[in-house]
Amino acid sequence: MDQETRLKRSHIMLMKNVETTWYSGILMMGVSEVLDNKFTAYTDGVNKRYSRPFMSDIKDDAKLRGLIMHENLHVALKHIPRCKDLFRENAKLANVSADFVVNDIIENFKDKANCVLPDGALYHPMFRNWSVREVYAYLKKEQEKQKQKPEDSGGSGDKGGDGETESNDSPNDEKVTDLEKLLKNLDNAKTLDEHDWESDKELTPEEVKAVEEGIDKALRQGGILAGRMGAKIPRSISDLLEPKVDWREVLREFVTSATKGKDEFTWRKFNKRMLANDYYLPSLENESIGEVVVAIDTSGSISNEQIAEFASELASICDTCDPDKVRVLWWDTAVHGEQLFSGNYTEIAKMLKPMGGGGTMVSCVSEYINKESIKAECVLVFTDGYLESDIKWDIVTPSLWLVTQNKAFEPPSGKKILLNKE
């Protein structure tokens, strides 16, 4: 059987299987072709291409279907258009992170006879339901730890910063990747495929949006077929199809509503328009917006890029609302310091000096605000959402929680916005 026929046959089998039928629209999206070049496989975010020599080496059709699902999951999860910043920073680490995410989905399909991971695929159970950015942040942190270790301090069973076992959790399972070995030799690590993340670098924002809308449409089309087969929607798809909210608009609306209505009547000045009619009435005096507190989580999972993006948006909000003060609190398990800004906020992003980097306990922010008797119009909390279960938030100030990762987090009071870029 030639490889083109195997590819078509695999597509049909995947679309007929209850575990993978959700991705039928993605499988039919773009071009899927076999090339004679010597590579493995890759996608540009829409099209999928496979090497004929590489396919020929995969004798097991179930493993070939695993390779095909691997490429199509990169498309479905929008890894190419949404993670370009990671690929630019460290292409190998981003490639590895994306592979761990899609391989976790494949490994957890119930019908393993239909679709299994090919040999050499990167997989580790600790990354179950993680996003690419979560995996990337973890591996980047652990790679730095590996570089700082003395060369003779090796040994199995080392622990990561979060207490997770980095070495093989299941010694008898050859599929599980030894993370410690991988991080020690990341530059030479072999991945199942390549990622053509540069192919659409010239696309305009409108074109990128059109690609993402096409992916959403393809997923919904697959959902129609899956519904007829009685399949339950997987979390990976339900997350993708959630209505997207522009957090910037919500943030502006919150700050505006929390700081408006400050006009007060004063008898110190009479209403000039009414004086001509001999009416002595108070005039409206505009009371300037007071202080806005911005509490930024500096635990290990918050990247400098995320802080910079938030700070840039904060500068825009400050220009619009013109608060008297912006007090930035840097916290992890305690408030390690603060920066106070007033006047011109256009350079606030450059002036921020993060402090901290340990664990996470947001209750310290409430405690600090009360202890220092800070009187603010509103509090903006920037965090990944992985916080203590018994948060003590003993302030009545309107609070907005800007969460980057943990969608399940529910704040003790106030409103939540998800900033997840996935």
C-alpha positions as CSV (number, residue, x, y, z in Angstrom):
1,M,0.0,0.0,0.0
2,D,1.5,3.4,-0.9
3,Q,1.7,6.1,1.7
4,E,-0.9,8.4,0.2
5,T,-3.5,5.5,0.5
6,R,-2.4,4.8,4.0
7,L,-2.9,8.5,4.8
8,K,-6.4,8.6,3.4
9,R,-7.3,5.3,5.0
10,S,-6.0,6.6,8.4
11,H,-8.1,9.8,8.0
12,I,-11.3,7.7,7.4
13,M,-10.6,5.5,10.5
14,L,-10.0,8.5,12.7
15,M,-13.2,10.2,11.6
16,K,-15.1,7.0,12.3
17,N,-13.8,6.5,15.8
18,V,-15.8,8.0,18.7
19,E,-12.6,9.2,20.4
20,T,-11.2,11.1,17.4
21,T,-14.3,12.0,15.4
22,W,-14.4,15.4,17.1
23,Y,-11.3,16.3,15.0
24,S,-13.0,15.4,11.6
25,G,-13.2,19.0,10.5
26,I,-9.6,19.6,11.4
27,L,-8.5,16.4,9.5
28,M,-10.2,17.8,6.4
29,M,-8.9,21.3,6.9
30,G,-6.1,22.6,4.6
31,V,-3.8,20.2,2.7
32,S,-2.6,16.8,3.9
33,E,0.1,15.5,1.7
34,V,3.0,13.1,1.5
35,L,6.4,14.5,0.4
36,D,9.6,12.7,-0.7
37,N,11.8,15.0,1.5
38,K,13.7,13.5,4.4
39,F,12.1,15.0,7.5
40,T,9.4,13.6,9.9
41,A,6.2,15.6,9.7
42,Y,5.1,19.2,10.3
43,T,2.2,21.7,10.1
44,D,2.2,25.4,9.4
45,G,-1.0,25.8,11.6
46,V,-3.4,24.7,8.8
47,N,-1.7,22.3,6.4
48,K,-0.1,19.0,7.4
49,R,2.8,17.4,5.6
50,Y,4.4,14.0,6.1
51,S,7.7,12.5,4.9
52,R,7.4,9.4,2.8
53,P,10.5,7.8,4.2
54,F,9.4,8.5,7.7
55,M,5.9,7.1,7.1
56,S,7.4,4.0,5.5
57,D,9.4,3.3,8.7
58,I,6.1,3.3,10.7
59,K,4.8,-0.2,10.0
60,D,2.0,-0.1,12.7
61,D,-1.0,1.7,11.3
62,A,-2.2,2.6,14.8
63,K,1.1,4.5,15.3
64,L,0.7,6.2,11.9
65,R,-2.7,7.4,13.1
66,G,-1.0,8.6,16.2
67,L,1.4,10.7,14.1
68,I,-1.6,12.1,12.0
69,M,-3.5,13.0,15.2
70,H,-0.3,14.6,16.5
71,E,-0.1,17.0,13.6
72,N,-3.9,17.7,13.6
73,L,-3.9,18.4,17.3
74,H,-1.3,21.1,16.8
75,V,-3.7,22.7,14.4
76,A,-6.8,22.2,16.6
77,L,-5.0,23.8,19.6
78,K,-3.7,26.7,17.5
79,H,-0.2,26.1,18.7
80,I,1.4,27.8,15.7
81,P,-0.4,31.2,15.6
82,R,-0.7,31.5,19.4
83,C,2.7,30.4,20.6
84,K,5.0,32.3,18.2
85,D,6.6,34.3,21.1
86,L,7.7,31.0,22.7
87,F,9.1,29.7,19.4
88,R,11.0,32.9,18.9
89,E,12.4,32.8,22.4
90,N,13.4,29.1,22.4
91,A,12.2,27.1,19.4
92,K,13.4,23.7,20.7
93,L,11.8,24.2,24.1
94,A,8.6,25.4,22.5
95,N,8.6,22.4,20.2
96,V,9.1,20.0,23.1
97,S,6.3,21.7,25.2
98,A,3.8,21.6,22.3
99,D,4.6,17.9,21.8
100,F,4.0,17.0,25.4
101,V,0.6,18.7,25.3
102,V,-0.7,16.9,22.1
103,N,0.9,13.5,23.1
104,D,-0.9,13.7,26.4
105,I,-4.3,13.9,24.6
106,I,-3.4,11.0,22.3
107,E,-2.1,8.8,25.2
108,N,-5.4,9.3,27.0
109,F,-7.7,8.3,24.2
110,K,-9.7,5.4,25.5
111,D,-9.4,3.3,22.3
112,K,-5.6,2.8,22.2
113,A,-5.9,0.2,19.4
114,N,-7.2,2.9,17.0
115,C,-4.5,5.6,17.8
116,V,-1.3,5.2,19.8
117,L,1.8,7.3,20.1
118,P,4.6,6.5,17.7
119,D,8.0,5.4,19.0
120,G,10.1,8.2,20.4
121,A,7.1,10.5,21.1
122,L,7.6,12.8,24.2
123,Y,5.1,12.0,26.9
124,H,4.9,12.4,30.7
125,P,1.9,11.9,32.9
126,M,2.6,14.9,35.0
127,F,1.6,17.2,32.1
128,R,-2.0,15.9,32.0
129,N,-4.2,18.7,30.8
130,W,-1.4,21.3,30.9
131,S,-1.2,24.0,28.3
132,V,1.8,24.7,26.2
133,R,2.7,27.8,28.2
134,E,2.4,25.9,31.5
135,V,4.7,23.2,30.2
136,Y,7.1,25.7,28.7
137,A,7.4,27.7,31.9
138,Y,7.9,24.5,34.0
139,L,10.6,23.1,31.6
140,K,12.4,26.5,31.3
141,K,12.6,26.7,35.1
142,E,13.8,23.2,35.5
143,Q,16.3,23.6,32.7
144,E,17.8,26.5,34.6
145,K,18.1,24.3,37.7
146,Q,19.9,21.6,35.7
147,K,22.4,24.1,34.5
148,Q,23.1,25.2,38.1
149,K,23.7,21.6,39.3
150,P,27.3,20.4,39.8
151,E,28.1,17.8,37.2
152,D,28.7,15.0,39.8
153,S,25.4,15.7,41.7
154,G,23.2,13.5,39.4
155,G,21.2,10.5,40.4
156,S,17.7,9.4,39.9
157,G,14.6,10.6,41.8
158,D,15.5,14.3,41.9
159,K,12.6,16.5,42.7
160,G,11.4,19.6,40.8
161,G,10.6,22.9,42.3
162,D,6.9,21.9,42.8
163,G,7.7,18.5,44.3
164,E,7.0,16.6,41.1
165,T,9.3,13.7,40.2
166,E,11.4,14.7,37.3
167,S,12.8,11.3,36.5
168,N,10.7,8.4,35.0
169,D,7.5,8.1,37.1
170,S,6.9,4.6,35.6
171,P,10.2,2.8,35.1
172,N,8.5,0.0,33.3
173,D,6.7,2.2,30.8
174,E,9.1,3.0,28.0
175,K,6.7,5.8,26.7
176,V,7.4,8.0,29.7
177,T,10.1,10.6,29.0
178,D,12.9,11.0,31.5
179,L,12.6,14.7,32.0
180,E,16.0,15.1,33.7
181,K,17.8,13.5,30.8
182,L,15.8,15.5,28.3
183,L,16.6,18.9,30.0
184,K,20.3,18.0,30.3
185,N,20.5,17.6,26.6
186,L,17.6,19.6,25.2
187,D,19.5,21.0,22.2
188,N,19.9,17.5,20.8
189,A,16.5,16.2,21.9
190,K,14.6,14.4,19.2
191,T,10.9,15.3,18.7
192,L,8.3,13.6,16.7
193,D,7.9,16.4,14.3
194,E,9.0,19.9,13.3
195,H,6.8,23.0,13.5
196,D,6.7,25.5,10.6
197,W,6.0,28.5,12.8
198,E,7.7,30.9,10.5
199,S,5.5,30.2,7.4
200,D,2.7,32.6,8.4
201,K,4.9,35.3,10.0
202,E,3.8,37.8,7.4
203,L,0.1,37.3,8.0
204,T,-1.8,40.3,9.2
205,P,-3.8,40.2,12.4
206,E,-7.0,39.9,10.3
207,E,-5.6,36.9,8.5
208,V,-4.5,35.2,11.7
209,K,-8.0,35.8,13.1
210,A,-9.5,34.3,9.9
211,V,-7.3,31.1,10.4
212,E,-8.4,30.8,14.0
213,E,-12.1,31.2,13.1
214,G,-11.6,28.5,10.4
215,I,-10.3,26.2,13.1
216,D,-13.2,26.9,15.4
217,K,-15.6,26.2,12.5
218,A,-13.9,23.0,11.7
219,L,-14.1,21.9,15.4
220,R,-17.8,22.6,15.4
221,Q,-18.3,20.6,12.2
222,G,-16.6,17.7,13.8
223,G,-18.8,18.2,16.9
224,I,-21.9,17.6,14.8
225,L,-20.6,14.2,13.7
226,A,-19.4,13.4,17.2
227,G,-22.9,14.2,18.6
228,R,-24.5,11.8,16.3
229,M,-22.1,9.1,17.5
230,G,-22.9,9.9,21.1
231,A,-19.5,11.2,21.9
232,K,-18.9,13.5,24.9
233,I,-17.1,16.7,24.3
234,P,-13.5,16.5,25.5
235,R,-12.1,19.2,27.7
236,S,-9.5,20.1,25.0
237,I,-12.3,21.1,22.6
238,S,-14.7,22.6,25.2
239,D,-11.9,25.0,26.3
240,L,-11.3,26.0,22.6
241,L,-14.9,26.7,21.9
242,E,-15.5,28.9,25.0
243,P,-16.7,32.4,24.0
244,K,-13.7,34.6,23.9
245,V,-13.9,37.8,26.0
246,D,-11.7,40.8,25.3
247,W,-10.2,41.2,28.8
248,R,-8.9,44.7,28.0
249,E,-12.4,46.0,27.4
250,V,-13.6,44.3,30.7
251,L,-10.6,45.8,32.5
252,R,-11.3,49.3,31.3
253,E,-15.0,49.0,32.1
254,F,-14.2,47.8,35.6
255,V,-11.8,50.6,36.4
256,T,-14.1,53.2,34.9
257,S,-17.1,52.0,36.8
258,A,-15.1,51.7,40.1
259,T,-13.8,55.3,39.8
260,K,-16.8,57.2,38.3
261,G,-19.5,59.0,40.1
262,K,-17.1,61.2,42.1
263,D,-18.7,64.5,41.1
264,E,-20.0,66.2,44.3
265,F,-22.1,69.3,45.0
266,T,-20.3,72.1,46.8
267,W,-21.6,75.4,48.3
268,R,-18.1,76.9,48.0
269,K,-19.0,77.8,44.4
270,F,-22.4,78.8,43.2
271,N,-23.9,77.6,39.9
272,K,-23.0,80.5,37.6
273,R,-25.8,79.6,35.1
274,M,-28.4,80.0,37.8
275,L,-27.1,83.2,39.4
276,A,-28.5,85.3,36.6
277,N,-31.9,84.2,37.7
278,D,-31.1,85.0,41.4
279,Y,-31.0,81.3,42.2
280,Y,-28.2,80.4,44.6
281,L,-27.6,76.8,44.0
282,P,-24.5,74.6,44.6
283,S,-22.2,73.8,41.7
284,L,-20.8,70.4,40.7
285,E,-17.2,69.9,41.7
286,N,-15.2,67.1,40.0
287,E,-13.4,65.1,42.5
288,S,-10.3,63.5,41.0
289,I,-9.9,59.7,40.9
290,G,-7.9,58.5,43.9
291,E,-5.6,55.6,44.1
292,V,-5.6,52.3,42.1
293,V,-3.8,49.3,43.6
294,V,-2.2,46.8,41.2
295,A,-1.1,43.6,43.0
296,I,1.1,41.5,40.8
297,D,1.9,37.8,41.5
298,T,5.6,37.2,41.1
299,S,5.6,33.5,41.7
300,G,7.6,31.3,39.3
301,S,4.8,30.8,36.7
302,I,4.4,34.5,35.9
303,S,6.5,35.4,32.9
304,N,8.2,38.8,32.3
305,E,6.2,38.9,29.0
306,Q,2.9,38.6,30.9
307,I,3.9,41.4,33.3
308,A,5.0,43.6,30.4
309,E,1.8,43.1,28.5
310,F,-0.3,43.9,31.6
311,A,1.8,47.0,32.4
312,S,1.3,48.3,28.8
313,E,-2.4,48.0,29.2
314,L,-2.3,49.5,32.6
315,A,-0.6,52.6,31.1
316,S,-3.5,53.0,28.7
317,I,-6.0,52.7,31.5
318,C,-4.2,55.3,33.6
319,D,-4.2,57.7,30.7
320,T,-7.9,57.2,30.3
321,C,-8.9,57.4,34.0
322,D,-6.0,59.6,35.2
323,P,-5.9,58.3,38.8
324,D,-4.0,60.3,41.4
325,K,-1.8,57.4,42.2
326,V,-1.1,53.8,41.0
327,R,0.4,51.6,43.7
328,V,2.0,48.4,42.4
329,L,2.4,45.7,45.0
330,W,4.8,42.8,44.3
331,W,3.8,39.6,46.1
332,D,4.2,35.8,46.3
333,T,3.8,34.5,49.9
334,A,4.3,38.1,51.2
335,V,4.3,41.6,49.8
336,H,8.0,42.1,49.1
337,G,7.7,45.8,48.0
338,E,5.7,48.4,46.3
339,Q,6.1,51.1,43.7
340,L,4.1,54.3,43.7
341,F,3.4,56.2,40.5
342,S,1.6,59.4,39.7
343,G,1.3,61.9,37.0
344,N,2.6,60.6,33.6
345,Y,2.0,56.8,33.3
346,T,3.3,56.3,29.7
347,E,6.6,54.9,30.9
348,I,5.2,52.7,33.7
349,A,6.0,49.5,31.9
350,K,9.7,50.4,31.8
351,M,9.8,51.5,35.4
352,L,8.4,48.3,37.0
353,K,10.8,46.4,39.1
354,P,9.4,43.0,40.1
355,M,10.3,41.6,43.5
356,G,9.7,38.1,44.8
357,G,9.7,34.7,43.0
358,G,8.7,32.2,45.7
359,G,5.4,30.4,46.5
360,T,2.0,31.9,46.2
361,M,-0.4,33.2,49.0
362,V,-2.6,36.1,47.9
363,S,-4.0,36.6,51.4
364,C,-0.9,38.7,52.1
365,V,-2.2,41.4,49.8
366,S,-5.4,42.0,51.8
367,E,-3.3,41.9,55.0
368,Y,-0.9,44.4,53.6
369,I,-3.6,46.8,52.4
370,N,-5.2,46.8,55.8
371,K,-2.0,47.0,57.7
372,E,-0.8,50.1,55.7
373,S,-4.3,51.6,55.7
374,I,-4.3,52.0,52.0
375,K,-7.4,53.7,50.7
376,A,-7.9,52.8,47.1
377,E,-10.7,53.2,44.6
378,C,-10.1,49.6,43.3
379,V,-7.7,46.7,43.5
380,L,-6.4,44.8,40.4
381,V,-4.9,41.4,41.2
382,F,-2.7,39.9,38.5
383,T,-2.1,36.1,39.1
384,D,-1.9,32.7,37.5
385,G,-4.9,31.6,39.7
386,Y,-3.0,28.8,41.6
387,L,-3.6,30.1,45.1
388,E,-4.3,28.9,48.6
389,S,-7.7,27.3,49.2
390,D,-8.6,29.5,52.2
391,I,-8.0,33.0,50.8
392,K,-8.6,35.7,53.4
393,W,-9.7,38.8,51.5
394,D,-10.8,41.2,54.2
395,I,-11.2,44.4,52.2
396,V,-14.3,46.0,50.8
397,T,-12.6,47.8,47.9
398,P,-13.9,46.7,44.5
399,S,-11.5,43.9,43.3
400,L,-10.8,42.6,39.8
401,W,-8.8,39.3,39.5
402,L,-6.9,38.9,36.2
403,V,-6.1,35.2,35.9
404,T,-3.6,33.9,33.4
405,Q,-3.9,30.1,33.8
406,N,-6.2,28.4,36.3
407,K,-9.7,28.7,34.8
408,A,-11.3,26.9,37.8
409,F,-10.2,29.6,40.2
410,E,-13.0,31.5,41.8
411,P,-12.1,34.7,43.7
412,P,-13.4,35.2,47.3
413,S,-15.0,38.5,46.2
414,G,-15.0,40.7,43.2
415,K,-14.8,39.8,39.5
416,K,-12.6,37.5,37.5
417,I,-11.1,37.9,34.0
418,L,-9.2,35.1,32.2
419,L,-6.1,36.4,30.4
420,N,-5.1,33.0,28.9
421,K,-3.5,33.5,25.5
422,E,-3.9,29.9,24.6
